[in-house]
Amino acid sequence: MIRLFEHKKVLVIGAGVSGFAAAKIAKSFGATVILSDAKNESDIKYNFDELRKLGIDLKFGKQDESQLEGVDCVIVSPAVPIRIPILQAALNKKIPVISEVELAFKLAKSPICAVTGTNGKTTTVTLLGLLLQKKFKKVGVGGNIGVALSEVALEVGAGGIIAAEISSYQMEATNNFKPHISAILNVTPDHLKRHGSMEVYQAMKEKIFAQESAEDFLVLNFDDEKVKEIKSRANCRTFYFSRKKILDEGAFLRDNKLVIKVDGEHELCTVDELGIKGAHNVENALAASLMAYLAGVKIDGIVDVLKTFQGVEHRIEFVREIDGVKYYNDSKATNTDSAIKALETFDGHINLIAGGDDKLTDLTDFLKLVNERVDNLILVGDAAKRFKSAAIESGFDVEKIFDAGYSMEKAVDIAKKISRPPQVVLLSPACASFDMYDNFEERGKDFKKIVGEKK
């Protein structure tokens, strides 16, 4: 690694969490580092004093080929598409372009357990990290979960293990990433603006296991047809998990009990004993448990964690009860499939706050469930107009649709005014957050703050 950067000139594209980490790491290994972002510094909510003190050259605004002069390597943040002109110019000049995830793999001295999928990644990886602690003294959790994977890799060092959440964005500029155990939870329409088609989106997901070989493992969702058939393209040992079918081998649900059947059969716990609720979380628990078992975690340790883990922030998170009405924060539902899973968690009588930065995905299945389980629909953000039109066309009563504009405060006020027991108020946007917030975490925290202040 020292040889990779010592006396080299490194250009980092994108001043987010991953870009910060990559720039500092490259500098620590002796590189001359430039960090470039197309935004103006005033538009980025980070303090760059630390980087300036380290002697990292910061460039904001217009990016052009002149920034590539003398550059030996380009590291790209996941938020930056590989198609932008400066990266295409680097590739044309045969300058190596790698993702921050690939940098993490080069740094890692411990095996990586990597999870991707359209939905469920954060819950699965958080749970996996806790499960791995039952065997390993040093466990790192990072990636798309909010902590740069390269920093985690350095922190863990040798003799530990790393649980990594991997997005399709992170795989776009990745070619040699090789986890020891990987999992694909599901593949449904998402990020089509970035990738252009479902075929490209799925191809990015499949890069997670592309370098794995016979000594490695791949865990796949048997119940997802797009994921199930991936097995034929894997060169490693592959196992399925299933909530719907009893498998000859893998992890599955039988008589309401989670079971692992690999080198013997092991019952874990019942669905009712799981700390996390909902059918989607049964799938997440099966996937994480199977990965942990393949990593060497004992069954009793797995059971302990499954019974005590309560889930992650912003994913069907109970916030507060007001006048007998419970409020739930599901800001992490940035697509329709994730919002569907949230709607399925409740029996009905939902007052749903939805909308945001529209991903333009098909709304048919989402609105079918909205018609079955939602009493009132409160819409926010850029997507409000399209969602309202589609909801009316699907048969939803126009009198039960409310437009809160670009105000979460107004959305909560509307919800409080119209909600009565046994109704629940659910923020499950089915959209990204970028029209109103920097990320889904900021959106969820704002919702919780507003709900918490209501009298």
Secondary structure, DSSP 8 states (H G I E B T S, - for coil): -HHHHTT-EEEEE--SHHHHHHHHHHHHTT-EEEEEESS-GGGS-S--HHHHHTT-EEEES---GGGGTT-SEEEE-TTS-TTSHHHHHHHHTT--EEEHHHHHHHH--S-EEEEE-SSSHHHHHHHHHHHHTTT-S-EEEEETTSS-HHHHHHHH-SSSEEEEE--HHHHTT-SS---SEEEE----S--HHHHSSHHHHHHHHHGGGTT--TTSEEEEETT-HHHHGGGGG-SSEEEEEESSS--SSEEEEETTEEEEESSSEEEEEETTT-SS-SHHHHHHHHHHHHHHHHTT--HHHHHHHHHH----TTSSEEEEEETTEEEEE-TT--SHHHHHHHHHHS-S-EEEEEESB------HHHHHHHHHHEEEEEEESTTHHHHHHHHHHTT--GGGEEE-TT-HHHHHHHHHHH--TT-EEEE--SSBSTTTSSSHHHHHHHHHHHHHH--
